[in-house]
Amino acid sequence: MGTVHAKARSSEGLGEVGSGLLGLEDSAEFEEEHVSKPSIKLNGVPARVDRVHVDGLSRTKDDIVRSAVDELFHATDFEDVILRAHKVRRALDATGCFREIGVFIDVSSGPGSTPEGLEVTFQVKELSRIVGGVNTTVSENEGNLVIGIKLPNVAGRGERVQAEYSVGHRSSSNFSVAAAKPFPRSPLTPVLSASVYQQNHEYPWSGYRLLDRGLLLDLAFNTSPATKHNLQWEGMVRETSVLSKTTSFKVRESSGPQMKSVIRHIVTIDHRDEPVFPTRGTWLQFSSSLAGLGGGVAHVRTELQAQANGTLAQAANVVFQATGAVGVLHDMFGTELADRFFLGGPATLRGFAQRGVGPRADGLALGGTMYWATGLHLYAPLPFVAARGGLSELFRSHVFINGGCLAHPEDGESIATALSEVRVAGGCGVALRLGRVARVELNYCVPLRAAPRDVSAPGLQLGVAAHFL
């Protein structure tokens, strides 16, 4: 027969999930080669939750915690208790009040306990009253250093106030102060936020500098786990100025201050397994905005972006990706360069310079009022790298072909004619993951078709962005 050595579990291990049922930690050595392992079907073990404890609360109000843990009292068996406990843990984490949440399940004891009763304890650590940090973000192929300070859980129900200052390597700078109020007990879990901001950007490809000061009100809510909506109102004072004395007259026409009021709706449907290097699933974002309810600018602007991912049947680690985007801007009055679409660059149409596609004047990009773009990509692990895991998981080899068109139809020119001037480029390279929000691409690009006024960028092209076409 086999020889079994058992030791008692230390007191530190008690209280973990299932520790009320199993009190020994086995260290076994068997002389026999084949030993059958017992299995337990948790969905057949009767259980109910008698008590729920939440330890570690200080500023967080009881009502927001009680509404989250009520889910546990509807459990019918032990498996259901575990599943609901993890669901409650996610709900508590979504409140934005805690930095650590531990779940412990034990047998119920004391007055009021039942034979199948369990006690569930959540050990939480609340966020500090003041949290500061330094990180980086990316925008239109530009890296930004962000210094921020945040006051989480200000009033005990997940409210937060934060201030951020960022500076980019192209002399751009942003400053914002924002306050957010979540409503976790509501069916759609809405979050209401308001921010006051100042943004200063330079666009040398178009020859102008943009200074925006404004107020943004945002209502975010989810209609399904994968579908998010944002309803926004933005009011701003915009000032456009030229960058040099040689700036084109068409760019100078857009200079000066403007007042603008915008109502915007953004819906995002994300079924991908991850945002940076997805292997399956689809992503779609549709945004529409109406400017003109106040201010000196009036237009309707709509944009649709989509992405589909899947693995090849012959090679599960090779991902095929198809992307697409289309946008239309209908000007009523007062719309200037800053509101138009731009195309070209490592994050949009690879193989062309930043804003290198579309109408130009004196070498400066003027943008367009409509565009379309699409791309086909293959992502695979780095070649000649046998080991999996480690740093190699941050890299992907990349082969692509993309195409598109940006147009600003002049008088008498049809839309079909304006959008038929297709640009095409292909190439290959390497992509590097930056956390879970952005990536870097270094590609060797070959423009295959371009218009005479376009600025192509053959050879190596480096791009940094949160979203690539």
GIDACOR-V303466 format. One line per field, one symbol per residue. burial: I if it has 9 or more other C-alpha atoms within 8 Angstrom, else O. A space follows every 10 residues. Layout:
# GIDACOR-V303466
burial=???
This chain:
# GIDACOR-V303466
burial=OOOOOIOOIO OOOIIIIIII OOIOOOOOOO OOOOOOOOOO OOIOIIIIII OIOIOOIOOI OOOIIOIIIO IIIOIIIIII IOOIIIOIIO IIIOIIIIIO IOIIIIIIOO OOIOOOIIII IIIIIIIOOO IOOOOOOIIO IIIIIIIIII IIIIOIIIII IIIIIIIIOO OIIIIIIIII IIOIOOOOII IIIIIIIIII IIIOIIIIII IIIIIIIIII IIOOOIIIII IIIIIIIIII IIIOOOIIOO IIOIIOOIII IIIIIIIIII OIOOOIOIII IIIIIIIIII IIOIIIIIII IIIIIIIIII IIOOOOOIII IIIIIIIIIO IOOOIOIOOI IIIIIIIIII IIIIIIIIII IOOIIIIIII IIIIIIIIII IIOOOOOOOO OIIIIIIIII IIIIIIIIIO OOOOOOOIIO OIIIIIIIII IIIIOOOIII IIIIIIIOOI OOOIOIIIIO IIIIIIOOI
